[in-house]
Amino acid sequence: MNLTRELRSGADDIWRSMLNHPFPAALCRGDLPIEKFKRYLLQDYGYLLGALQNFCLLASRTDNEHILLDLVALIGEEAEGEISDYQRFIAQLGFTLDDARAVKPFATRRNYLDFLLTASAERPFAEGLTATLPCFWSYLEIAEHHRKELTGAADSPLRQWMEVYLNEEYHALVDRLRSLVETAADGHPFEPLLEVFREASLWELQYWDEAWEETR
């Protein structure tokens, strides 16, 4: 997957900041206060719904049968699997989906989703799809970067949340999305792809920043 490796390399400065960010580092060590984790976690449902809307928009814009079918399958799996898993997880912490729906969104969450939806609606399809990649891929890299601390941490909701990103199914999901980007972007100019990849990566970093500021 040469193209996505080049995109990752072209955003390495941003990704190194994410890998060493204090919020995910504390998550993986297991020493982030649970109330701070809950506040972060309740933001995730709104982002998940927005991401599903974005993939639906992308699916409507491609005329490549393979990509269309794979995106539709991914949307179904995300809607059925992630939302039900999320609901079970927050229930362990004493919350419901109504609690997640009622939470005031981070400004970064709103702006990040606006960026994704605008890229999907107004940019070429390959660029809109590329913008979705940093979210999925960076969580995998963060979990792998902190694997030693994560696997050595005491069992807790924090560890359970981050360990999801180390399992084979999640790794396969990231590889699948990378493969879709490789196919969609074949022959597409590199610079605009790198531009949206870097911008999406910056939104990921800013999301961590806002979560951290909220917990200080």
C-alpha positions in Angstrom: 0.0 0.0 0.0 2.5 2.5 -1.2 0.2 5.5 -1.6 -1.1 5.4 2.0 2.4 4.9 3.3 3.5 8.0 1.5 0.5 9.9 2.9 1.4 8.7 6.4 5.0 9.8 5.9 3.9 13.2 4.7 2.0 13.8 7.9 4.6 12.3 10.3 5.1 15.5 12.2 1.4 15.6 13.1 1.2 11.9 13.9 4.2 12.0 16.2 2.4 14.7 18.2 -0.7 12.4 18.4 1.4 9.3 19.4 2.9 11.3 22.2 -0.1 13.3 23.2 -0.8 13.2 27.0 -4.5 12.3 26.7 -4.2 9.0 24.8 -1.0 8.2 26.7 -2.9 8.5 30.0 -5.7 6.4 28.5 -3.3 3.6 27.7 -1.5 3.8 31.0 -4.8 3.6 32.7 -4.3 6.7 34.9 -6.7 9.1 33.3 -9.4 9.9 35.9 -12.5 8.0 35.1 -14.7 11.1 35.2 -12.5 12.7 32.5 -12.7 9.5 30.4 -16.5 9.5 30.7 -16.7 13.1 29.4 -14.5 12.2 26.4 -16.4 9.0 25.8 -19.8 10.7 25.6 -18.5 12.8 22.7 -17.8 9.8 20.6 -21.4 8.9 19.8 -22.0 12.2 17.9 -18.8 11.7 16.0 -19.8 8.1 15.1 -23.1 9.2 13.7 -21.5 12.0 11.7 -18.9 9.5 10.4 -21.7 7.2 9.2 -23.4 10.1 7.5 -20.2 10.9 5.8 -19.6 7.4 4.5 -23.2 7.4 3.2 -22.4 10.6 1.3 -19.3 9.1 -0.1 -21.1 5.9 -1.2 -23.5 8.0 -3.2 -20.7 9.7 -5.1 -18.8 6.7 -6.5 -19.5 4.9 -9.7 -17.0 2.2 -8.9 -19.0 -1.0 -8.1 -16.3 -2.5 -5.9 -15.9 0.6 -3.9 -19.6 1.2 -3.6 -20.3 -2.3 -2.3 -17.4 -2.2 0.1 -18.5 1.2 1.5 -22.1 0.0 1.9 -20.9 -3.1 3.7 -18.6 -1.0 5.9 -21.5 1.4 6.7 -23.7 -1.6 7.8 -21.0 -3.1 9.9 -20.2 0.2 11.6 -23.9 0.9 12.2 -24.7 -2.6 13.6 -21.4 -3.4 15.4 -20.0 -0.1 16.7 -23.2 1.5 17.9 -24.3 -1.7 19.7 -20.8 -2.1 21.2 -20.8 1.6 22.2 -24.1 1.3 23.8 -23.0 -1.7 25.9 -19.8 0.0 26.8 -21.4 3.2 28.1 -24.0 1.2 30.0 -21.2 -0.3 32.1 -20.4 3.3 33.1 -24.0 4.1 33.9 -24.9 6.0 30.7 -27.4 5.5 27.9 -27.5 6.7 24.3 -29.8 9.5 25.4 -27.0 10.8 27.7 -24.6 10.7 24.7 -27.1 12.5 22.5 -27.6 15.3 25.1 -23.9 16.1 25.6 -22.7 19.5 24.2 -20.4 18.7 21.4 -16.8 19.8 21.4 -16.2 22.7 19.0 -13.5 20.5 17.4 -16.0 17.7 16.9 -18.4 20.0 15.0 -15.7 21.5 12.9 -14.0 18.2 12.1 -17.3 16.7 10.9 -18.0 19.8 8.8 -14.6 19.4 7.2 -15.2 15.7 6.4 -18.7 16.3 5.0 -17.5 19.3 2.9 -14.6 17.3 1.5 -16.9 14.4 0.6 -19.4 16.7 -1.0 -17.2 19.2 -2.8 -13.8 17.6 -3.5 -13.1 14.7 -5.9 -14.2 11.4 -4.4 -10.7 10.1 -3.9 -9.9 13.1 -1.7 -13.1 12.8 0.4 -12.4 9.2 1.0 -8.7 9.9 1.9 -9.9 12.4 4.6 -11.6 9.5 6.5 -8.4 7.5 6.9 -6.5 9.4 9.7 -9.3 8.8 12.2 -9.3 5.0 11.9 -5.6 4.6 11.2 -4.3 6.9 14.0 -6.2 5.0 16.7 -4.5 1.8 15.6 -1.0 3.5 15.7 -1.7 5.1 19.1 -2.6 1.7 20.6 0.4 0.0 19.0 2.7 2.8 20.1 1.5 2.4 23.7 1.1 -1.4 23.5 3.5 -2.1 26.4 1.7 0.3 28.8 -1.7 -0.8 27.6 -1.2 -4.5 28.1 0.5 -3.9 31.4 -2.2 -1.7 32.8 -4.8 -3.0 35.3 -8.1 -4.1 33.9 -10.4 -1.0 33.7 -12.9 0.6 31.3 -9.9 2.7 29.9 -7.9 -0.4 29.0 -11.0 -2.2 27.6 -11.7 0.9 25.4 -8.2 1.1 23.9 -7.6 -2.6 23.6 -10.3 -2.7 20.9 -7.8 -0.9 18.6 -5.3 -3.8 19.0 -7.6 -6.6 17.9 -7.3 -8.3 14.5 -10.8 -7.1 13.4 -9.8 -3.5 13.8 -6.5 -4.0 12.1 -8.4 -5.6 9.2 -10.8 -2.6 9.1 -7.9 -0.2 8.8 -6.2 -2.3 6.0 -9.6 -2.4 4.2 -10.0 1.3 4.3 -6.4 1.8 3.2 -7.0 -0.5 0.3 -10.1 1.4 -0.7 -8.1 4.7 -0.7 -5.4 3.0 -2.8 -8.0 1.9 -5.4 -10.0 5.2 -5.5 -6.8 7.4 -5.7 -5.1 5.4 -8.4 -3.8 8.0 -10.9 -5.0 10.9 -8.7 -2.6 13.8 -8.1 -0.7 13.2 -4.8 -0.6 16.8 -3.4 -4.4 17.3 -2.9 -4.6 13.8 -1.3 -1.8 14.8 1.1 -3.5 18.1 1.8 -6.7 16.5 3.0 -4.8 13.7 4.8 -2.8 16.3 6.7 -5.8 18.4 7.5 -7.8 15.4 8.8 -4.8 14.5 10.9 -4.7 18.0 12.3 -8.3 17.7 13.3 -7.6 14.4 15.1 -4.8 16.1 17.0 -7.0 19.1 17.9 -9.7 16.7 19.1 -7.1 15.2 21.5 -6.1 18.8 22.5 -9.7 19.8 23.3 -10.3 16.5 25.3 -7.2 17.2 27.3 -8.0 20.9 28.0 -11.5 19.8 29.1 -9.9 17.5 31.7 -7.3 19.9 33.2 
